[in-house]
Amino acid sequence: MAEAPITKDIQRWPTQQLRGHRIEGWRYTNKEFARKEWEGMWTKVWLLLGRESELPKHGDWQMEEVGPEQILMVRQKDGSVKAFYNICQHRGNPLVTGEKGSVKRFVCKYHSWAFMPDGALNFAPDAEDFPEGNPCQNVRLEELRCETFAGFVWVNMDPNCVSLKEYLGPIWDDWSRWELHKWKRYVGLTTTLPCNWKVVLDNFNESYHVPTVHMGATIETNRRKVNGNINTNIYDTLFDLSNEGHNRMVMQGGFGVAQFEKDGTPKEPLKSLLAHWDIEPTLVRENPENGRKILQDAKRRVGQERGYTHYDNLPDEALTDAFHYTLFPNFAVSVWADGFHFLRARPHYNDPEQCVFDNWWYCSQPEGETHPVSTMVGPFPRDAENPHVVFKVGEVSMGKTIDEDIAVFVRQQTGFRSRGFKGVYLANQENRVRRYHELIDDYIEVRRP
């Protein structure tokens, strides 16, 4: 494959050697393989879970489920965050239900054992009645490794794991440029899909499907000229695989084609975009091939004075292009200049043919900016509060693009049940899919990167 154009500000990641994994259908349906994944991989990796901004005060907590586990994240007196299994150490009763709250103590509703936010047992009725001694002196909540980065709370069930920074590798430096810890969530949509979690990550590990699933491209279509704000041609796209197992894809953004009416009026969203950045529409209409550079220059010119402080940290490409990352094992994200498209798949607690899917959107918060934020489900006022909505699949739209992806996920899962599917036949641009599955096997076989 030809190399995509690279500037000095975007360093290529090392070349990876692949083994030609066939990725057979049983990997998406077999319960025994799902068990091996859980024990060998899920319990050994760093997982992105909570959001620090939702834990502003001591005693504030969030709880998220991953497979059969419930993870409790709690703000501490010193400002740090600790993570615990959501289990009372007396008889195994969960301490909390729901997504978040605030406590002085976590009190188990079974026998009223009370745990402090730091995990220490503070009270147990009839403490003198225990032959092993007072529980308050011997028992505390079971803690997980926990770190914070980019405004998120990350946990690892392996007490002997490497640091989060070592695990993320080049993503740590990449993401530090955007000041993501300052960004706010405007969309929070979660549903349970009738497909294996890997179906979701496979899809977000390649752009081969983008023109055909989302843009109506056909075999006659020049992928450099599809109607949209993304250039999907593989020879203009950067594909990277890191030593740590995470992937990056940079797709050039811009204005595409067919962005103007016959009378020369720009269509939405281009019309609003040009107006917001003080760009004269004729500049782009007369020089569509330079639209990407025109937008980059405009953002450099007026971004700082409008409070977009992170622009100074970004290469020109990040002002227009989609920097799409897939973090092993279950998180995909497209990072734009001011939008963070959060796509996460979590394994179902006991069924490999289901998964929990999160489709969220975060936006930057420039001081003094009043222009509405853009998300995959439409614009929102800057001061909008968008609650987390959990629903049955199909009840709520996740936005046109993700709805189209979900339709593919459901169909594909049925195909993986067929004995007629013997394994994949992948293009080079789909190497990220193959690498993901090889890495899962490496974890199961205790060959971590």
Secondary structure, DSSP 4 states (H G I P E B T S, - for coil): -PPPP--TTSPPPPP---------GGGGT-HHHHHHHHHHTGGGS-EEEEEGGG--STTEEEEEEETTEEEEEEE-TTS-EEEEES--TTT---S--SSEEE-SSEE-TTT--EE-TTSBEEE-TTGGG-TT--HHHH-BPPEEEEEEETTEEEEES-TTPPPHHHHHTHHHHHHHTTTGGG-EEEEEEEEEESS-HHHHHHHTT-STTIIIIIS---TT--GGG-SSSB---GGGSEEEE-TTS-EEEEE-BS--SS-B-TTSPBPTTHHHHHHHTT--HHHHHH-GGGHHHHHHHHHHHHTGGGT-GGGGGS-GGGGTSEEEEEETTTEEEEE-SSEEEEEEEEE-SS-TT-EEEEEEEEE---TT--SPEEETTEEE-TT----EEEEETTSS---HHHHHHHHHHHHHHHHHT-TT-------GGGHHHHHHHHHHHHHHTT---
